[in-house]
Amino acid sequence: MSTAIFTFCTLFCLSVAITPAHAQNSGGPLRPFKDELFSNQTVLSTDDGGASSVIDYNEMRDINGRDETPERRVKRDYVDLSPKKYQAMETIDAGGRALEVGRVGAASGQAFTVIFIHGRAGDRRLGMNDYTFGGNFNRLKNLAVANGGTYYAPTVRNFDEKGVADIAALIADARAKSGGRPVILACASMGSFICYGISRDQKAVSDLKGMAILGGAVDPDFPKSAYVKAKKPVWFTHGSEDKVYSAEQQATIFRSLLKAGLSTRFTLYKTGTHGTPVRMTDWKAVLNFLLVH
């Protein structure tokens, strides 16, 4: 563990005794789905008035103990394939842009929409895989379908302005087809470039309800974005041992947003690496927070 991250974790861990994470989750409209498997994470500490938390992460337990084949196939108890009845791999026309997406849930009239953006070298298949990342995408599918929502996993071919324009079109399309109901954008790793690009697009910001950044890049200009000026909520999740993007720098951004009065949360997975947030993020807690703030 680097000196900077060790110091960060030490300061982050000064407050409360160990408690179950679900005891600190924000309430919200989504009904539970396998909470005993996914939400029962151990909180090592909280800080920032409860807005930030450090979660106990252990590779032997959270990968080897959870997966039938480590990092390839989760144990069957973590998966419910019911959403496959409402699943499609399709190319949709969004504002004149052809987008390859995986969709789970209704194509219109949905109660809410969640859009997940993969990182570099990924495509829509990553966010549609039921068995990788400890079954966490399967849980997201089930949370969407069981609560009348729709989940999209688009293929992002460019992480530049073209990719941002594609996702802005998908956001607008989802909001229009749902009758103006909430749209949540979640971006992992390099996919965070898309979230940050969207945050500067005034129209896209107006179409969004909330945003989540999972192990994302650090954007020092994010606090000045149209998204932040609009006071929209954001939840960050990060591994303390992430060697790609700095947890400490991301926490600094989080605290600047909190100080500015934004509804924001930061979850740090102690000893977690770059991919840990995609496996461990508690989707029910995150979505409930973003939907009600």
C-alpha positions as CSV (number, residue, x, y, z in Angstrom):
1,M,0.0,0.0,0.0
2,S,1.4,3.4,-1.0
3,T,2.2,6.0,1.8
4,A,-0.5,8.4,0.3
5,I,-3.2,5.7,0.2
6,F,-2.2,4.4,3.7
7,T,-2.5,7.9,5.1
8,F,-5.8,8.4,3.3
9,C,-7.2,5.2,4.6
10,T,-6.0,5.9,8.2
11,L,-7.7,9.3,8.2
12,F,-10.8,7.8,6.6
13,C,-11.0,5.1,9.3
14,L,-11.1,7.2,12.4
15,S,-14.8,7.4,13.1
16,V,-17.3,4.6,13.8
17,A,-17.1,1.0,14.9
18,I,-17.6,-1.8,12.4
19,T,-21.3,-2.1,11.3
20,P,-23.2,-3.8,8.5
21,A,-23.3,-1.5,5.4
22,H,-27.0,-2.0,5.0
23,A,-27.6,-0.2,8.3
24,Q,-26.3,3.0,6.7
25,N,-27.9,2.7,3.2
26,S,-30.2,5.6,2.2
27,G,-33.9,4.6,1.9
28,G,-35.6,4.7,-1.5
29,P,-38.2,3.3,-3.8
30,L,-36.4,0.1,-5.0
31,R,-37.5,-3.2,-3.5
32,P,-34.8,-5.6,-2.2
33,F,-33.1,-8.2,-4.4
34,K,-30.7,-10.6,-2.7
35,D,-29.7,-7.9,-0.2
36,E,-28.3,-10.6,2.1
37,L,-25.7,-11.4,-0.6
38,F,-24.9,-8.0,-2.1
39,S,-25.8,-5.4,0.5
40,N,-24.5,-7.0,3.7
41,Q,-21.0,-5.4,3.4
42,T,-19.0,-4.5,6.5
43,V,-18.5,-0.8,7.1
44,L,-15.1,-0.2,8.7
45,S,-15.7,3.5,9.2
46,T,-17.7,6.6,8.1
47,D,-16.7,10.2,7.7
48,D,-17.9,13.5,6.3
49,G,-21.1,13.4,8.3
50,G,-21.9,9.9,7.0
51,A,-21.4,10.8,3.4
52,S,-18.3,8.7,3.0
53,S,-17.5,5.2,4.1
54,V,-14.8,2.6,4.0
55,I,-16.0,-0.9,3.3
56,D,-14.1,-4.1,4.2
57,Y,-13.0,-5.9,1.0
58,N,-11.3,-9.3,1.0
59,E,-10.2,-11.0,-2.2
60,M,-10.4,-14.5,-0.7
61,R,-13.9,-13.9,0.5
62,D,-15.3,-11.5,-2.2
63,I,-13.8,-13.3,-5.2
64,N,-12.7,-16.8,-4.3
65,G,-15.5,-17.4,-1.8
66,R,-18.2,-15.9,-4.1
67,D,-17.2,-17.3,-7.4
68,E,-17.5,-20.8,-8.7
69,T,-14.7,-20.0,-11.1
70,P,-12.8,-17.0,-9.8
71,E,-13.4,-13.8,-11.9
72,R,-15.3,-15.9,-14.5
73,R,-18.4,-17.4,-13.0
74,V,-20.2,-16.5,-9.8
75,K,-22.0,-19.1,-7.7
76,R,-25.6,-19.8,-8.8
77,D,-27.1,-18.4,-5.6
78,Y,-26.1,-14.9,-6.7
79,V,-28.0,-15.1,-10.0
80,D,-31.6,-15.0,-11.0
81,L,-32.1,-15.3,-14.8
82,S,-35.8,-14.1,-14.8
83,P,-34.9,-10.8,-16.6
84,K,-33.8,-12.7,-19.7
85,K,-37.5,-12.7,-20.7
86,Y,-37.2,-8.9,-21.0
87,Q,-33.7,-8.8,-22.6
88,A,-32.6,-7.8,-26.1
89,M,-29.4,-7.1,-27.9
90,E,-30.3,-4.5,-30.5
91,T,-29.4,-1.5,-32.5
92,I,-31.6,1.5,-31.8
93,D,-32.0,4.8,-33.5
94,A,-31.5,7.5,-30.9
95,G,-31.7,11.0,-32.4
96,G,-30.5,9.7,-35.7
97,R,-27.6,7.9,-34.2
98,A,-27.4,4.1,-34.5
99,L,-26.4,2.7,-31.1
100,E,-25.7,-1.0,-30.3
101,V,-27.2,-1.7,-26.9
102,G,-28.1,-4.4,-24.5
103,R,-31.5,-3.7,-23.1
104,V,-33.3,-5.3,-20.1
105,G,-36.9,-4.1,-19.5
106,A,-39.5,-2.2,-21.5
107,A,-38.5,-0.1,-24.5
108,S,-40.9,2.6,-23.4
109,G,-43.0,3.6,-20.5
110,Q,-40.4,2.5,-17.9
111,A,-40.4,3.9,-14.4
112,F,-36.7,4.8,-14.6
113,T,-33.7,4.1,-16.7
114,V,-30.2,3.0,-15.8
115,I,-27.4,3.3,-18.4
116,F,-24.0,1.6,-17.7
117,I,-20.9,2.7,-19.5
118,H,-18.1,0.2,-19.7
119,G,-14.3,1.0,-19.8
120,R,-11.6,0.7,-22.4
121,A,-11.7,-2.5,-24.5
122,G,-15.2,-3.3,-23.4
123,D,-18.6,-3.4,-25.1
124,R,-22.2,-4.0,-24.3
125,R,-21.5,-7.6,-23.5
126,L,-19.7,-6.6,-20.3
127,G,-22.7,-5.0,-18.7
128,M,-25.0,-7.8,-19.9
129,N,-23.0,-10.7,-18.4
130,D,-24.9,-12.4,-15.6
131,Y,-22.0,-14.3,-14.1
132,T,-18.9,-12.1,-14.1
133,F,-18.1,-9.5,-11.5
134,G,-19.7,-11.6,-8.8
135,G,-23.2,-11.4,-10.4
136,N,-23.4,-7.7,-9.8
137,F,-24.8,-6.9,-13.3
138,N,-27.4,-9.6,-12.9
139,R,-28.5,-7.9,-9.7
140,L,-28.7,-4.6,-11.5
141,K,-30.9,-6.2,-14.2
142,N,-33.2,-7.7,-11.5
143,L,-33.5,-4.4,-9.7
144,A,-34.5,-2.7,-12.9
145,V,-37.1,-5.2,-14.0
146,A,-38.6,-5.9,-10.6
147,N,-39.2,-2.2,-10.1
148,G,-40.5,-1.4,-13.6
149,G,-37.3,0.1,-14.8
150,T,-35.1,-0.4,-17.9
151,Y,-31.4,-1.1,-18.0
152,Y,-29.2,-0.2,-21.0
153,A,-25.6,-1.4,-21.6
154,P,-24.5,0.4,-24.8
155,T,-21.3,-0.2,-26.7
156,V,-19.1,2.9,-26.6
157,R,-16.8,3.0,-29.6
158,N,-15.1,6.3,-28.7
159,F,-14.4,7.9,-25.4
160,D,-14.3,11.4,-26.9
161,E,-16.9,13.9,-28.0
162,K,-18.4,11.3,-30.4
163,G,-19.0,8.9,-27.6
164,V,-20.4,11.6,-25.4
165,A,-22.8,12.6,-28.2
166,D,-23.9,9.0,-28.6
167,I,-24.7,8.7,-24.9
168,A,-26.4,12.1,-24.8
169,A,-28.7,10.9,-27.5
170,L,-29.4,7.6,-25.6
171,I,-30.2,9.6,-22.5
172,A,-32.6,11.9,-24.3
173,D,-34.2,8.9,-26.1
174,A,-34.7,7.0,-22.8
175,R,-36.2,10.0,-21.1
176,A,-38.6,10.7,-24.0
177,K,-39.7,7.1,-24.3
178,S,-40.3,6.9,-20.5
179,G,-42.4,10.0,-20.5
180,G,-39.8,12.1,-18.7
181,R,-39.1,9.7,-15.9
182,P,-35.6,9.5,-14.2
183,V,-32.5,8.5,-16.1
184,I,-29.4,7.4,-14.1
185,L,-25.9,7.3,-15.8
186,A,-23.2,5.0,-14.3
187,C,-19.7,5.0,-15.7
188,A,-16.9,2.6,-14.8
189,S,-13.1,3.2,-15.3
190,M,-12.3,5.0,-18.6
191,G,-16.1,5.1,-19.2
192,S,-16.0,8.0,-16.7
193,F,-14.7,10.1,-19.6
194,I,-18.3,9.8,-20.9
195,C,-19.9,10.9,-17.6
196,Y,-17.6,13.9,-17.4
197,G,-18.3,14.8,-21.0
198,I,-22.1,14.5,-20.4
199,S,-21.6,16.7,-17.3
200,R,-20.7,19.6,-19.5
201,D,-23.6,19.2,-21.9
202,Q,-26.4,21.4,-20.6
203,K,-29.2,19.5,-22.5
204,A,-27.9,16.1,-21.4
205,V,-27.7,17.3,-17.8
206,S,-31.3,18.5,-17.9
207,D,-32.3,14.9,-18.9
208,L,-30.4,13.2,-16.1
209,K,-31.5,12.5,-12.6
210,G,-28.2,11.2,-11.2
211,M,-24.8,9.8,-11.9
212,A,-22.4,7.2,-10.4
213,I,-18.7,6.9,-11.0
214,L,-17.1,3.5,-10.4
215,G,-13.3,3.4,-10.2
216,G,-13.3,6.4,-12.5
217,A,-10.8,8.9,-13.7
218,V,-10.2,12.1,-11.7
219,D,-11.6,15.2,-13.5
220,P,-10.5,18.4,-11.7
221,D,-13.0,20.4,-13.8
222,F,-16.0,18.3,-12.8
223,P,-16.8,20.7,-9.8
224,K,-17.3,23.5,-12.4
225,S,-19.5,21.5,-14.7
226,A,-23.1,22.2,-15.6
227,Y,-24.0,19.0,-13.8
228,V,-22.6,20.2,-10.5
229,K,-24.1,23.7,-11.0
230,A,-27.5,22.0,-11.4
231,K,-27.0,20.4,-8.0
232,K,-27.6,16.8,-9.3
233,P,-26.5,13.9,-7.1
234,V,-23.4,11.7,-7.7
235,W,-22.0,8.6,-5.9
236,F,-18.3,7.6,-6.3
237,T,-17.0,4.1,-5.5
238,H,-13.3,3.3,-5.6
239,G,-10.7,0.7,-4.6
240,S,-8.1,2.0,-2.1
241,E,-5.3,0.1,-4.1
242,D,-6.4,1.3,-7.5
243,K,-3.2,1.9,-9.5
244,V,-5.0,3.3,-12.6
245,Y,-6.9,6.2,-11.0
246,S,-6.2,7.7,-7.6
247,A,-8.6,7.1,-4.8
248,E,-7.1,9.9,-2.8
249,Q,-7.6,12.4,-5.6
250,Q,-11.1,11.2,-6.2
251,A,-11.9,11.7,-2.5
252,T,-10.6,15.2,-2.8
253,I,-13.0,16.0,-5.6
254,F,-15.8,14.3,-3.6
255,R,-15.1,16.6,-0.6
256,S,-15.1,19.7,-2.7
257,L,-18.5,18.8,-4.0
258,L,-19.8,18.0,-0.6
259,K,-18.5,21.4,0.7
260,A,-20.3,23.1,-2.2
261,G,-23.6,21.5,-1.0
262,L,-24.0,18.7,-3.5
263,S,-25.8,15.5,-2.6
264,T,-22.9,13.1,-3.0
265,R,-21.5,9.9,-1.5
266,F,-18.0,8.2,-1.6
267,T,-17.5,4.5,-0.9
268,L,-13.9,3.3,-0.6
269,Y,-13.2,-0.5,-0.7
270,K,-10.2,-1.0,1.5
271,T,-7.6,-3.1,-0.3
272,G,-9.7,-3.1,-3.4
273,T,-8.1,-2.6,-6.9
274,H,-9.3,-1.0,-10.1
275,G,-12.0,-3.5,-10.9
276,T,-13.4,-3.9,-7.4
277,P,-16.1,-1.2,-7.6
278,V,-17.8,-3.0,-10.6
279,R,-18.0,-6.2,-8.5
280,M,-18.8,-4.6,-5.1
281,T,-20.9,-1.5,-5.7
282,D,-24.3,-1.9,-3.9
283,W,-26.6,-1.0,-6.8
284,K,-29.7,-0.8,-4.7
285,A,-28.1,1.7,-2.3
286,V,-26.7,3.8,-5.1
287,L,-29.9,3.8,-7.2
288,N,-32.1,4.6,-4.2
289,F,-29.8,7.5,-3.3
290,L,-29.7,8.9,-6.8
291,L,-33.5,8.5,-7.3
292,V,-34.5,10.3,-4.1
293,H,-32.0,13.2,-4.1
